[in-house]
Amino acid sequence: MTIGFGEHVSAAVWCACLATFSMAVLPRGHSIEGPSAQVRAQGPNLTFTQAPHGEFQFDTGVLRGKLRAEGKSLGLSSVAHVRSGVTLSRGYGIFGHYRVFVASHRFGTAAWDWPSTARLLDDGTVEVRWPSVQDRPFELKATYRWHDPSSLDLVTEVKAQKDLANFEMFLASYFNDTFTNSLVFVKQHPDAEKKPGFLAAEKSFGDWLGFPRDPVAVQIIKDGRWKVEPNPVDWVIMPELDRPLGVRRDPSRGVTAVLMAPPEDCFALSTPHQTEGHFSLYLSLFGKTIRAGETARARTRLWVAENPSDQQILDRYQTYMNDLSRHTSEAPGP
């Protein structure tokens, strides 16, 4: 090894010199490796932090960005994958509460237009609340919490002031225009001998594709709610979901966003054809009648990875189901 002035020393001697320098010169508790080593020692930051203008920031080491841009009722925005530098989100962002329906009726245009309040909890979770008003007979609460550096959990709760027939929260995620792959895990893949598989949202299927959980979900989708202005949608009904599991991928860099939910909380997953200009993915939550005085919740998770295999995605989904089952069993009784 050459260290200057043409002198050569062994690697062992060089390491010994560094160790001596560290003990003699550096303050106790410091390392010659610098700040990056200190960050590694501290571990990932799985919290949101308060920022100006009513925003919340995050940097988990895998993902960075903000929540509630400009203090508005929006989801995650300016989301970047740290290692690759790939930007994931655009427009209204990821995991934003969009259209809200009951049978044949739509409440306003979008929940992200409604006034809401947000607060940072002691554990770094952000809690968002929308109050009930005369033409919206329900309260909404959304809790955003980091599960690990690459996974965000969102729990959406609805408290009904009157009966809400076949209530739906349409949860929207808008990705950067490099995310040109959109896939949904269906029960019978037409090109895989009717076995479960990830079905790509090809243009040949149509422009707007709806993947229902079951025949009851189809009835909800077709009850007239999607004919209400503004921006009505005529969904092409696709094969049934095997489980609520959808993917948006940047094929050039391999960065992949996976959206998932338990079957009892999500009755449909929707997407435009994969290169259509919205570059979006949607989860239809609840899909059931919530009686006056009742509170219902729907759980969802976002996972971001680089070049995950189909099996790795399925394993992550099963891990999520195991997490939910464990949390349910650990919950205190009445």
C-alpha positions as CSV (number, residue, x, y, z in Angstrom):
1,M,0.0,0.0,0.0
2,T,1.4,3.4,-0.9
3,I,0.8,6.3,1.6
4,G,3.0,9.0,0.0
5,F,6.6,10.0,-0.6
6,G,7.2,6.6,-2.3
7,E,7.1,4.7,1.0
8,H,5.3,1.3,1.1
9,V,3.8,-0.2,4.2
10,S,1.7,-3.3,4.9
11,A,-2.1,-3.1,5.4
12,A,-1.6,-4.2,9.0
13,V,0.8,-1.4,9.7
14,W,-1.5,1.2,8.1
15,C,-4.5,-0.1,10.2
16,A,-2.3,0.1,13.4
17,C,-1.4,3.7,12.5
18,L,-5.0,4.7,12.1
19,A,-6.0,3.1,15.4
20,T,-3.2,4.9,17.2
21,F,-4.3,8.2,15.6
22,S,-7.9,7.6,16.6
23,M,-7.0,7.0,20.3
24,A,-4.6,9.9,20.4
25,V,-6.4,12.6,18.5
26,L,-10.1,12.0,18.3
27,P,-12.4,12.7,21.3
28,R,-13.9,9.8,23.1
29,G,-17.0,8.4,21.4
30,H,-16.0,9.7,17.9
31,S,-14.9,7.6,15.0
32,I,-12.7,8.2,12.0
33,E,-15.5,6.9,9.8
34,G,-17.4,10.2,10.2
35,P,-21.1,11.2,10.4
36,S,-22.3,8.3,8.2
37,A,-21.2,5.8,10.7
38,Q,-23.0,7.7,13.5
39,V,-26.2,7.6,11.4
40,R,-25.9,3.9,10.9
41,A,-25.4,3.4,14.6
42,Q,-28.5,5.4,15.4
43,G,-30.7,3.3,13.1
44,P,-33.5,4.4,10.8
45,N,-35.8,7.3,11.7
46,L,-39.3,5.9,11.6
47,T,-41.1,9.1,12.6
48,F,-42.6,12.1,10.9
49,T,-41.3,15.5,12.1
50,Q,-43.2,18.8,12.1
51,A,-42.3,21.2,9.3
52,P,-43.4,24.8,8.3
53,H,-46.8,25.5,6.6
54,G,-48.6,22.6,8.3
55,E,-46.5,19.9,6.6
56,F,-44.8,16.9,8.1
57,Q,-41.4,15.6,6.8
58,F,-39.9,12.1,6.8
59,D,-36.5,10.5,5.9
60,T,-36.4,6.8,6.8
61,G,-33.1,6.2,5.1
62,V,-35.0,4.5,2.3
63,L,-37.7,7.0,1.5
64,R,-37.9,10.8,2.1
65,G,-40.6,13.3,1.4
66,K,-43.5,15.1,3.1
67,L,-47.1,14.6,4.2
68,R,-49.9,17.2,3.8
69,A,-48.1,19.5,1.4
70,E,-48.9,23.2,2.2
71,G,-51.1,21.9,5.1
72,K,-53.7,20.5,2.7
73,S,-55.6,17.2,3.2
74,L,-53.1,15.3,1.0
75,G,-51.1,12.1,1.4
76,L,-47.4,11.6,0.8
77,S,-45.8,13.9,-1.8
78,S,-42.3,14.7,-3.0
79,V,-41.5,11.1,-2.3
80,A,-38.0,10.0,-3.3
81,H,-36.2,6.7,-3.1
82,V,-33.0,7.6,-1.4
83,R,-30.5,5.2,-2.8
84,S,-31.6,5.4,-6.4
85,G,-32.7,9.0,-6.4
86,V,-36.0,8.0,-8.2
87,T,-39.0,10.2,-7.5
88,L,-42.1,8.1,-6.8
89,S,-44.9,10.6,-6.4
90,R,-46.5,13.5,-8.3
91,G,-49.6,15.6,-8.3
92,Y,-51.9,14.6,-5.4
93,G,-49.4,12.1,-4.1
94,I,-49.6,8.7,-2.6
95,F,-52.2,7.4,-0.1
96,G,-54.5,10.4,-0.5
97,H,-58.2,10.2,0.4
98,Y,-60.1,11.0,-2.8
99,R,-63.7,10.2,-3.6
100,V,-66.2,9.3,-0.9
101,F,-69.4,7.4,-1.7
102,V,-72.5,5.7,-0.4
103,A,-75.0,3.9,-2.6
104,S,-75.6,6.0,-5.7
105,H,-74.3,9.2,-4.0
106,R,-71.0,11.0,-3.9
107,F,-69.9,13.4,-1.1
108,G,-68.6,16.5,-2.8
109,T,-65.6,16.2,-5.1
110,A,-62.8,14.9,-3.0
111,A,-61.8,14.5,0.7
112,W,-58.5,16.3,0.0
113,D,-60.6,19.4,-0.6
114,W,-62.2,19.3,2.8
115,P,-60.8,21.1,5.8
116,S,-59.0,18.9,8.2
117,T,-56.7,19.1,11.2
118,A,-53.5,17.1,11.8
119,R,-51.2,16.5,14.8
120,L,-48.0,14.8,15.5
121,L,-48.3,12.1,18.1
122,D,-45.6,11.3,20.7
123,D,-44.5,8.2,18.7
124,G,-43.9,10.1,15.5
125,T,-47.2,9.1,13.9
126,V,-49.4,11.7,12.2
127,E,-53.2,11.7,12.9
128,V,-55.5,13.6,10.5
129,R,-59.2,14.3,11.3
130,W,-62.1,15.6,9.1
131,P,-65.1,16.7,11.1
132,S,-68.7,15.8,10.1
133,V,-70.8,18.6,8.6
134,Q,-74.4,18.9,7.5
135,D,-73.9,17.3,4.1
136,R,-71.3,14.8,5.3
137,P,-72.8,12.8,8.2
138,F,-69.6,11.1,9.3
139,E,-66.2,11.8,10.9
140,L,-63.0,10.6,9.3
141,K,-59.7,9.9,10.9
142,A,-56.5,8.8,9.1
143,T,-53.3,7.6,10.9
144,Y,-50.0,7.5,9.0
145,R,-47.3,5.4,10.7
146,W,-43.9,4.0,9.5
147,H,-43.7,0.3,10.0
148,D,-40.1,0.0,8.8
149,P,-37.9,2.2,6.6
150,S,-39.6,1.0,3.4
151,S,-43.2,0.4,4.7
152,L,-45.9,2.9,5.6
153,D,-49.1,1.8,7.4
154,L,-52.3,3.9,6.9
155,V,-55.4,3.3,9.0
156,T,-58.6,5.1,7.9
157,E,-61.5,5.2,10.3
158,V,-65.1,6.4,9.7
159,K,-67.6,7.2,12.5
160,A,-71.1,7.3,11.1
161,Q,-73.7,9.9,12.3
162,K,-76.4,8.2,10.2
163,D,-76.5,4.9,8.2
164,L,-74.0,4.9,5.4
165,A,-75.1,2.3,2.8
166,N,-72.2,0.6,1.0
167,F,-69.8,3.2,2.1
168,E,-66.6,3.6,0.0
169,M,-63.4,5.6,0.6
170,F,-61.5,5.7,-2.7
171,L,-57.8,5.9,-1.7
172,A,-55.7,7.3,-4.5
173,S,-52.0,7.1,-5.3
174,Y,-50.3,9.0,-8.2
175,F,-46.9,8.0,-9.3
176,N,-44.2,9.6,-11.4
177,D,-44.5,9.1,-15.2
178,T,-41.6,6.7,-15.2
179,F,-43.8,4.2,-13.3
180,T,-45.2,2.6,-16.5
181,N,-45.9,-0.9,-15.2
182,S,-49.2,-1.4,-13.4
183,L,-50.1,-4.9,-12.2
184,V,-52.8,-6.5,-10.0
185,F,-52.8,-9.9,-8.4
186,V,-55.8,-11.8,-9.7
187,K,-57.4,-15.1,-8.8
188,Q,-57.4,-16.5,-12.3
189,H,-54.7,-15.1,-14.6
190,P,-55.8,-15.6,-18.2
191,D,-52.3,-16.5,-19.4
192,A,-51.3,-18.7,-16.4
193,E,-53.8,-21.6,-16.8
194,K,-56.3,-19.7,-14.6
195,K,-54.0,-19.7,-11.7
196,P,-53.3,-16.7,-9.5
197,G,-50.9,-14.2,-10.8
198,F,-50.0,-10.6,-11.5
199,L,-52.0,-9.3,-14.4
200,A,-50.5,-6.3,-16.3
201,A,-53.0,-3.4,-17.0
202,E,-52.6,-3.5,-20.7
203,K,-54.2,-0.9,-23.0
204,S,-56.0,-3.8,-24.9
205,F,-58.2,-4.3,-21.8
206,G,-59.5,-0.7,-21.9
207,D,-58.7,2.6,-20.4
208,W,-60.0,2.3,-16.8
209,L,-59.8,-1.2,-15.2
210,G,-61.6,-2.3,-12.0
211,F,-60.6,-5.5,-10.2
212,P,-63.4,-6.5,-7.8
213,R,-63.1,-8.7,-4.7
214,D,-66.3,-10.6,-5.5
215,P,-69.7,-10.3,-7.2
216,V,-71.0,-8.1,-4.4
217,A,-68.1,-5.7,-5.1
218,V,-69.2,-5.5,-8.8
219,Q,-72.7,-4.5,-7.7
220,I,-71.3,-1.7,-5.6
221,I,-69.1,-0.4,-8.5
222,K,-72.1,-0.5,-10.8
223,D,-74.7,1.1,-8.5
224,G,-74.4,4.5,-10.2
225,R,-71.9,6.2,-7.9
226,W,-69.3,6.4,-10.7
227,K,-71.7,8.3,-13.0
228,V,-71.7,11.3,-10.7
229,E,-69.8,14.4,-11.9
230,P,-67.1,15.6,-11.9
231,N,-65.0,13.1,-13.9
232,P,-67.3,10.1,-14.0
233,V,-65.6,6.8,-14.9
234,D,-66.9,3.7,-16.8
235,W,-64.9,0.9,-15.3
236,V,-64.1,-2.2,-17.3
237,I,-64.7,-5.1,-14.9
238,M,-61.6,-7.2,-14.8
239,P,-60.9,-10.7,-13.2
240,E,-61.5,-10.9,-9.5
241,L,-58.7,-10.2,-7.0
242,D,-57.0,-13.1,-5.4
243,R,-56.1,-10.6,-2.6
244,P,-55.9,-6.7,-2.6
245,L,-52.4,-6.4,-3.9
246,G,-51.3,-4.0,-6.7
247,V,-48.0,-2.8,-8.1
248,R,-46.6,0.3,-9.8
249,R,-43.0,-0.1,-11.1
250,D,-40.4,2.0,-12.8
251,P,-39.0,-0.6,-15.2
252,S,-35.9,1.3,-16.1
253,R,-34.7,1.6,-12.4
254,G,-36.6,-1.3,-10.8
255,V,-38.1,0.8,-8.0
256,T,-41.4,-0.7,-7.2
257,A,-44.3,0.5,-5.1
258,V,-46.6,-2.2,-3.7
259,L,-50.0,-1.3,-2.3
260,M,-51.8,-3.9,-0.1
261,A,-54.8,-4.3,2.2
262,P,-56.6,-7.2,4.0
263,P,-59.5,-8.6,1.9
264,E,-62.1,-7.6,4.5
265,D,-61.1,-3.9,4.3
266,C,-60.7,-3.5,0.5
267,F,-63.4,-4.5,-2.0
268,A,-61.7,-3.4,-5.2
269,L,-58.4,-2.3,-6.7
270,S,-58.4,0.0,-9.8
271,T,-56.0,1.4,-12.3
272,P,-55.9,3.0,-15.7
273,H,-54.1,1.1,-18.4
274,Q,-50.5,1.2,-17.3
275,T,-49.2,4.0,-19.6
276,E,-52.2,6.2,-19.3
277,G,-51.3,9.7,-18.1
278,H,-52.5,9.4,-14.5
279,F,-50.0,6.7,-13.7
280,S,-52.2,5.9,-10.7
281,L,-53.4,3.0,-8.5
282,Y,-56.5,3.1,-6.3
283,L,-57.9,1.0,-3.4
284,S,-61.6,1.0,-2.7
285,L,-62.0,0.7,1.0
286,F,-64.9,-0.5,3.3
287,G,-67.6,-1.5,0.8
288,K,-70.2,-2.2,3.5
289,T,-73.0,-0.4,5.4
290,I,-71.8,1.4,8.5
291,R,-74.7,2.0,10.9
292,A,-75.3,5.3,12.8
293,G,-73.0,5.4,15.8
294,E,-70.7,2.7,14.5
295,T,-67.0,3.2,13.8
296,A,-65.3,1.2,11.0
297,R,-61.7,1.1,10.0
298,A,-59.7,0.0,6.9
299,R,-56.0,-0.8,6.9
300,T,-53.5,-0.4,4.1
301,R,-49.8,-0.6,3.6
302,L,-47.3,0.9,1.1
303,W,-44.0,-1.0,0.6
304,V,-41.3,0.2,-1.7
305,A,-38.4,-2.0,-2.9
306,E,-35.9,-2.4,-5.8
307,N,-36.6,-5.2,-8.2
308,P,-38.6,-7.5,-5.9
309,S,-39.6,-10.8,-7.4
310,D,-43.3,-11.8,-7.5
311,Q,-42.6,-14.2,-4.6
312,Q,-41.0,-11.5,-2.5
313,I,-44.1,-9.4,-3.0
314,L,-46.3,-12.2,-2.0
315,D,-44.1,-12.9,1.1
316,R,-44.4,-9.2,2.1
317,Y,-48.1,-9.4,1.8
318,Q,-48.2,-12.5,4.0
319,T,-46.0,-10.7,6.5
320,Y,-48.4,-7.8,6.6
321,M,-51.3,-10.2,7.2
322,N,-49.3,-11.8,10.1
323,D,-48.6,-8.3,11.5
324,L,-52.3,-7.5,11.5
325,S,-53.2,-10.8,13.1
326,R,-50.6,-10.4,15.8
327,H,-51.8,-6.8,16.6
328,T,-55.4,-8.0,16.8
329,S,-54.5,-10.8,19.2
330,E,-52.5,-8.4,21.4
331,A,-55.2,-5.8,21.6
332,P,-56.8,-5.5,25.0
333,G,-60.3,-6.8,25.6
334,P,-63.3,-4.8,26.4
